[in-house]
């Protein structure tokens, strides 16, 4: 067995159940340099992934109308045909994580029996939050609670025996208080335990099989208990290539959302024109900033930016809480948690639902989006979580970020809803989705300053996501090496921005981004379900032999 430390992954501290394999990290890699630029890439994962991405970019640019039609077909087909599958899988991930918390397997320590944590809780939570939910919280923090509240208040609408409204469950027609509770419960459902359980499963698998078993930090390593030495062949190649595609399109979707919201904010504050040209320039400029962070590395780039973003996000959160209807917001936070607990069984039910627009257009898309993000967020979580016990890891990854998301949605969504209900201020409700956050801030003091902070948050979340994603994709396509040449990470950072740009320019716009997330999230859901079995077996052997 090779010494993993030589490839940037420290060996276990204390007793650990190392897997005995003749495979050496990077043995299938191709190393060399072109014009003095070094490379160290896995064959064939890098070649197939890079070629497919380049071909996709050219196809979308060359045939925008045709590609837009294909993307639209993909979105409708997958959300309509597999909504039950996404919901069932997400439920299983939550139950699996809760089982690990209470199980004796939770005592296993990632990195060996004597391993210690690499980061403080503050630094750890900052990176978890920034990588996992950044742009999404800025984009949907106001719009989703407001949307679910409005659709619930409007009640149900039926044509030819089929519901045509977008309200969750049975709606709450005409009941303002219940519409607020249902709207917040539906929002928390999408941002609480379920997405973080998805991230926790992938992060735990990668950390366990890398830090405790001595395998490369790639998705294929988690399947060793099931596939054995075959993970080094084509079964493993397919798993890693799927992970690259899922990560790339999940990130591209978030970058597209971030660009449209930053454009909307800059238009609101500075009058910058809204359109594809501005959004392309924003993506290009922010990708350039991300490249600087890429070169600086994990500690010098992502960690610093994540902590800055946490500070700015906390300031904006506290400001809105204090200058808004504080008591109402705090009441909404408490009632929203209770409503979430009350409505969770119905929202998580995968069969016999009549709210098909909500189920397919919101929940199915979200679960596919989170699953697409899971290789990226999971590997990033694994990179920063060495030294934690499984119980500590799952508890913190599952509960702490979920509570932060609930608080964020309660504050920003709560202010937006109270503006409508108590003040009759409907500017946010009537605005386009990317602009709604800024319309809420417009009704509060210090509008220009808070809007600027909001724009900065979107941009820095954009940068940290792009940087972290480049790090993860590069690790996968370098055969698990975490210290591969920096130019490779630069390559993937540039292509993340390129994919976001071409999908925004395609006929479907943001809809094309959503379609690609759905289509890549479907096969990767199967990978994650099988991964749960591998984790259980890996933890059993670790506990039995240490």
N, C-alpha and C positions, 0 to 999 in steps of 0.2 A: 504493500500500500504506500503511495507516495505521501510526502509531507505536505499537507495542504497549506501550511504556512508559506511555503515557497511561492504560492500563487495568490497571496494576499489574504487567505482565509486562515486564521489561527487554529492550531490543533486544540482538541478539548483540554480543559483544565480539570484534572482529577479523572475519576473513572467515567468511562463512556463506552457504549457498545459500538465500536467501530466496525464498519462493514469491510470484510476481507475481499478485495477485488484487485485484479491486476491492472485495471484501467488507471491511467495517469491523466490528471487534468491537463487538457490541451494536447493530448497525443494525436488527435485527429486534426489539429489546427494547421493552417498554412501561415508561415511567418516569412517576413521579408520587408522590403521597402520600395517605394516608388518615388523618385525625385527627393530622396532623403526623408520621406514620410513613412514611418514604420507602420506595419500592420501585423495583427495576430488574430486570425479569424478562423472560426470553426467551419470545416467542410463536411457536409454541404449546407448547414443551417444558414450561414451568412449568405452564401451564393443564391439559394432559392428565395430567401426572404427579400434580399435586396433587389433581385431581378423582378420578382413579382410586384414589389412596390413601385419600381420604376415603370414597369409595363402598365400598372394601374393608373399612374399619374398621366402617362401619355394617352391612354385610352380615354380617360375622362376629359382631358383637354381637347383631344381630336374630335370626339363625338359627344358633345355635352348633352344634346337632346336625347340621344339614344341611351347614354349612361344614366341620365336623370330618370328615364322611364324604367330602366332596370332597377335602380335604387328604390323607386316608389313601389314596384312590384315586390321586391324583397321585403320591404317593411310591412306591407299588408299581409303577405303570405305568412311570414314568421309570427307576427303578433296575433293574427287570427287563429293560426293552426297550433301554436305552441304556448299560448298564454298559460294553460294549466301546468305545463312542464316547468316554466320559469317559476311560477308560484310554489309548486311542490318542492322544487329543488331548493329555493331560498328558505322555505320552512325547515327542511332537513338540515341545512347549514346551521340555523339558529339552535335547533335541538341538539345537534352534535356538539356545538360549542358549550352549551349549558351542561351537557353530560360531562365534558372534560373538566369543567370547573369543579364539580362535586365528586368526580372520580378520583381514586388514588393516583391515576396517571397524571393528575395535575401537579404532583410533587416533582416530576422530572424537570431538571434545570437545563435550559438551552445553552450549549457550550461546555457541558461537563459538570460533574457534581460540585466542583469548586470554582466554577466560573463566576465572575463579578460583572455587573452591568457596565457597559461602555459609556453610557450617557446618564445624566441626571434625569429625574422625572420631568422637570421643566423642558429640557432640551428634547427629551423623548416625545412628550405630548405635543410639543410645537411641531415637530417633524411629522408625527402621525396626522395631525389636523391639517397641516398645509398640503401634504401629499394626497390625503384621502378625500377631502371635500372642498378644497379651496374655491375654485371658480364656480362650482355648482352652488355653493351657499350664497355667493354674491349674486348669481344669476337668478336663482329661484327663491331666495330668502323672503322676498316680498311677493313675488308673482304667484308662487304656488299656493300659499295659504289664502291669498286673495281670490285666486281662481276657484279653488275648491269651495270657499265660502259663497262666492257668487253663484256658482252652479248649483250648490246645495239649496240655497235660498230660493232659487228659481224653480225648484221642484223638477219632477220628471216630465218628459215629453215622449209620446209614443206615436209612431207612424207605421201603419200596416203591421201592428203587433210587435214592433221592435222599438226599443228605446233609442232616441236620438240625442238625448242630453248627455252632458259630460259629468254629471254629479256622481260622487261615490255612493255606493250601496243604494238605499232607497230615497236619498236626498232628504231635505227637511223643508219642504215648500212653505214659505211664508213665516217660518219660525226662526227669527234672527239668532237667538241664543243657541239653539240646537244646530243651526247652520254653521255657526262659528266653531262649536265643539266638533262637529263632524269634519269640517274643513281642516282644522288643526290636527285631528286624529289621523286623517288621510295623509297629511303632510309628514307627520312624525313617522308614520308607517314607512314612508319612502326614504327617510333619512336617519332612522334609528337602528334598531338591533339587526335587521336583515342585511343591509349593506355591509355593516361592520363585521357581521358573522362571515360573510363572503371573503372579506379581506383577511380576517383572522385565520380562516382555514388555509389559505394560500401562504400567508406569512409563516404560520406554524410549520407547515410542511417543508418549506424551504429552509427555515432555521434549523429544524430538527435533523434533516438529512445532510445538511452541510456542516453545522457546528458539532453535532453529536456523532454522526455516522461517517464523516470525512469524505463526503461526496461533493462533486462540483455544485456551485450555487446556480443551478438551472432547474427548470420545471421537471425535466425527465428524472432527476435524482429521487423525487418523491415517490416514484413508481417502482423503485427497486424491490420492495417486499412482494410486489405482484409480478413483475417482469424479469427480475434478476438481471443477469448480464445482457439481456436483450435491450435494455435501455440505452446501451451504447450504439445500437444499430438503428434501423429505420423506424421502429416504434418510438424510440426516443427522439429521433429527428422530427417526426411528425408532431409530437407533443410540443417541442420547442418552437417549431415554425408556427403552429397555431397560437402559441403564447405571444410571439412577435406580432402577428397580425392583429390579435385581439388588443394588445397594448397600443399598437400604433393607431388603430381606428378609434379606440376609446379616448386616447389623448387628443387626436385630431378633432373629435367632437367637442371636447372641453375647450380646446383652443379656439374653435369656431365660435362657441358661445361667448367666450371671453372677449374675442375681438368685436363681436356685435355689441356687447354691453359697453366696452371701453369706448367704442365709436359713439354710442348713444350718449354716454356721459360727457364726452368731449364736445359733442354737438350742443348739449344742454348748457355747458359751462362756457365754452369758447366759440360756439357756432361752427365748429368743424363739420364739413358736409358729411352726411350719412350716405354710404354706398359701398359697392364692392372695392373701388379704388382705395378708399380710406382703410377699409378692413384689411386689404392685402398689405398696405403699407404698415399697418399696426402689427399684423402677424410677422412681417419681415423684420420690423424694428425690434419687437420683443424677442423674436428668435435670436437676433444678434446679441441682445443683452443676455439671453440664456447661454449663449456660447461662452461668454465671459465666465459665468458661473460654472459651466462644464469644465473649463480649463482649471479653475480654482479647486475643483474636487468637492467631495461630500462635506467635509468639515469647514472648508473655507468658502464654499458656495451655498449649497442647499441649507445647511444648518443655520448659517447666519441669516439668510433671507427668510427662512421659516420663522425664526425668533422675532425678526423685525415685523413680519406679517402678523404674528400672534399679538404683538404689542399694539399695532395699528388697529387690528380687528377688535381687540379688547377695548381700546379707547372709543372706537366708533360705537360699539355695543353699549358701553356705559353711558355715553353721551345721549344716544337715542332713548335709552331707558330712563335717564334722569329728566330730559326735557320733554319727553312724551308723557302720556298718561301713566305714570309709574305704577300706581296701585292697580290700575286696570291690567297693565302688562303682567305684573306679578300674579294677579288672579288668573290671567289667561295661561300662564306657565303651569300653575297647579292644576287648573281644570283641563288643560290639554293633555297632561300626563294621565289623568283619570279617564278622559275620553279615549285616549290611545289604548289603555288597558281594556276598556269596555268594548271598543269596536274592533280590536285586533283579531279576534277569532273570525269575524265576518270578513274583514279586509284580506286576511290571509287564506280564506277559503278559495280553492282553485276550481270548484265545480258548481254548476247550477246558478251562476251569476247572471243577473239581468243588466248590470251596469257595464256593458261591453266596451263602451268608449273609454270609460275610466280605466277599466281593467287592462285593455290592450294598448290604448294610447298613452297612458301614464305608467301603470305598474309594470307591464311587460317590458316597455322600453327601459324603465329604470333598472330592472333586474339585469337585463342584457348589458346595460351601460356599466353597472357596477361589476359585473362578471368580466367585461372587457377590460376594465381598469384593474382587475384583481392581480394579474401577473405583475403589473407595474407597482401597485401599492403594496401587494404582498411581499414582493422581493425587497422593496424599499423598507418595509416594516422589519423584515428579517435582518437586513443589513444593520439596523440600529437597535435590535432587541436582544443581542447576545447577553447572556448572564441572567435573564429573567426565568423564573419558573413558568411552566405551562399554565398553571392556575393564575399567576400574576399577569402573564402575557394575555391570556384570553379575557380575564376580568377587565384589565385596563383597556385593551383594544376594543372590547365590546361595549363596555358601559360608559367610560369617561367621554370618548368622542360622541357617543349617542346623546348623552346629557348636554354636551356643548351644542350639538345640532338642535336639540329641542329648545334650549334657551335662545339660540340665535333666531330660530323660526318664530318663537313666541314673541320676541322683542320686535323684530322687523315686520313679521306678518301681523302681529297683534296691533302695532301702531297703524299699519295700513287699513286693517279692518275697522278699528275704532275711528279713524278719520272718516270712513264712509258712514258708519252707523251713527256716531255721535256728533260729527261736525258737518256731515253732508259734503265733505271734500272728496270728489270722485276722480281727480286728475290721474292718480295712479291706476285706478280701476279701468279707466278708459284708454290708458296709454299702451303703446306696444310693449311687449314683454321685456326687452332689454332696457327700456327706459323707466320701468316702474319704480325701481329703487330710488332713482334720482327725483322722481315726482314726489315720493314720500318725503325725502329730505328737503324738498322745496317748501314744504309746509312747516318745517322746523327751523329754529334759529341757526345762524351761521351756515346758511345753505352752501355758499361757495366753498368754504373750507371743508365741510363734510363731504360734499360731492367730489372734491379733489382727493380726499382720503379714500373715498370709494373707488375712484379711478385707479389710484395707486395700488390699492388692494387687489383689484382685478388684474392689473399688470404684473404685480409681484407673484400672485398665485399662478398666473400664466407662466412666469419664468421658472418658478420652482417645479411646476408640473412638467414643463418641457425638459428641464435639467434632469430631474429624477427619472423621467421616462427614458431619456437618452442613456443614462447610467444603467438602467435595467435591461433595455434592449441590447445594449452593447455587451453586457455580461452574458446574456443568453447566446448571442451570436459569436461570442468569443469562447464558447465551450465551458463557461463557468468561471473563467478568469475574471477577477475583480480589479486587476491592475493592467488591463490591456492598454495599448497605446491610445492616448487621448484623441488623436485624429479620427478614430473609429466612432467615438462618442459624438464628435463634431458632425460626422456624416449623418448619424441618426437624428441628431438635433435639427439639422437642416431639413431632412426629409419629413420629420413630423410637421414642421411648418409648411412644407410643400404640399403634403396630403391635405392639411386643413384648408389651404388656399384653393386647391383644385376642386375640392368638394363644395366649398362655398361658391365657386364660380360656375359649378355645374348647374343644370337646369333646376335641380331640386333644392339648391342652397342648403340651409340647415337641415331640411328634410333628408338630403342625401347623407349628411353626417349621421343622422339618426338611423338611417337604413343600414349603413355599414356597421354600426355598432350592434344592431340587432342580428345581422347575418354572421358576424364573427363571434358574438356572445353565445349563440345557440350551440355550436359544437364544443365550445370551451366549457359550457355547463356540464356536459357529460364528463369531461376531463376532471372537473372539480368534484363531482360526485364520487368518481372512482378514487380520487385523491383522499377522501375521508377514510376509506377502508385502509389505504396505505398508511395514513397517519396513525390510525388505531394500532395496526400491527407494529409499526415502528416504535410507538410509545410502550407497547407491551414488552418488546424485546429490550428496550432501554431500561425499563423498571426492573425486569427480571435479571438483568446482567450487570447492574451497577449497585 
